[in-house]
Amino acid sequence: MIKSLNLILIFIIIVSCNSAHKHNNNHDYSMIKNDSTTNPKLKESINRGKLVYEDMCLTCHMEDGKGAANIFPPLANSDYLKNDQDASIRAIKNGMSGEIIVNGITYNSVMNPMGLSNEEVADVMNYINNSWENTYGKTLTAEEVTKVIKK
C-alpha cells in the first residue's frame, strides 16, 4: 500500500513538472546580476528563456530557482550548473534520472525531456545562467547546444 502511494506521488510530481500552466510574465529582471543590457542578443535570449522557464521549469525548480528541498535541486547559485554546463544542457534537452549532487546535497529524481528545441534550451540556459546569483557571463547559442547534444 505504501509503495503504491509512493509511486502515485512520484507520478504526480513528474506530471506536474511538465505543467503547461501559464504564469504572469510581467516580472522585472532585477534578479539578474550581470549587465545584460549591454548585450542585446543575450537580453532577448534571457527574455525568451524566462518564458520557457515559467512554462516548463517553474513547477519543480520554483520561481526563485531554489527547487524543492531534497526532491528537485536548486538552480539558484548551483555548483552543479556552474561546474557542468554540458550536463545541464543535456538534462534540459534529454531529461535525466539518477543521483546528482548539488551544493553538497544528493538528489535522485526524474526530469523528463521537455521537448524543447535547441534554441529554447539555449534561451532557458541563458535565463538560468543569469538569474538568482548565477553569473555565467557567456551567451549560449542553439549551435552550441547542438554540439553538446552530439557529444
N, C-alpha and C positions, 0 to 999 in steps of 0.2 A: 504494500500500500504506500509506504513512504517513498519507495523507489519510483512508483508511478507518479506521485506528486512532484518529486524532483524532476522527472522527465517532462512533465507538463509545465513546470516553472521554467525550465531551460527553453522549451519550445516557445513559450510566451515571450521570454526575453529576446530570443533570436528574431522572432517575428516583429517585435516592437522596434528593434534596431533598424529595420528597413522601412520605417514609417514614411508614408508619403504625405503626412500631415504638414501643411504649410504653416509657417510661423511668420510673425511680423518681421519684415525685413528692414524696418526703419530704425536701425541701430547706428550709433556713431562708431567710429573706429578708434576711439581713444585708447583701447587696449593694445593697439599695435604700437610697438616700441620703436621700430626703425622709421625713417622718414620716407615712406613710400610715395609721397607726393612729388619727390624729385625724379621718380621713375614711373612715367605714366603707364607703361605696359604692365609693370608689377601692380600698380594700383588697380588697373582694370581686372587683372587676374585675381587679385585679392577680393574684389567686389563680387566676381562670378563665383569664386571659391566659397565665399561666405554663404551664398545661396545654396550651393551644393551641400555644405556642412549642415545648414539648417534643415535641409530636406532629408539627408541620409545619415548623418553622424550624431546630431544633437541628442537624440533619444538615449544613446548609450554613453556618449562622452560628455554630455551636458553642455549647457550654454557657456559656462565658464571654462570648459575644457578639462575639468578636474576628474572626469569619469565617475564611475560608481564604485565606491570603496570595495576592494577585494573581488570585484566582478569584472568591471571594464576599466582598463588602465587610463591614467590621465594623459592628455596631450599637452596640457599646460606645463611648461618648464620640465619637459620629459627628457630624461637622459637617453632613453631608447630612440626617440625621434632624432635627437641631436647626434647620436653616435652611429646610427644606421639608417640613413635616408633611403637607401635602396630597399631595405626590408620593409620600411614604412610604405614606400611606393607600391611594392608588390602586395602588401596586405590590403591596401585600398583597392587595387586593381583586381586581385585574385582571391581576396579573403584570406583568412588564416585560422589555424587552430593549434592547440598545444600550448605548452608553457612558454612564457616570456617573462623577463624581469624588467620592471620599470621602476626607477627610483628606489631600488632595493626591495621591492615587493613583487612576489611571484603571482602572475595571473595565468589562469588556464581556462579560457573561454573560447567561444567560436565567434568569428566575424565572417559573415557570408560575403561573397563577391557582390558588389553593388551594381554591377552592370554599367559602370561609368566609362566614358571614352577616355583616351589618353589625355586629351585637353582638359577634361573635367578633373581627372586625377591631378594634373599639374596645378590647376586652379585651386583645388581644395588643399593641396600640399602648400601652395604659396600662402593661402589664408592661415593654415595651421602654423606654418613656419614663422609667421609674422604676428602672432597673437599670443596673449597670455604669458608674457615674459620669454617667448621664443623669439630669437633674433638670428635666424639662419643667414639672412643677408643676400642670398643668391636667388634669382628668379628661375624657377624650374619651367621647362617648356614641354610641350607634348612630345617633341622629338627625343628629349632626354628620358622621358617616361618610357617611350618605345624601346630605347636602348637598354634600360634597366629590366624591362619585362622580358626581353630577348635573352638576357644573360642566363 
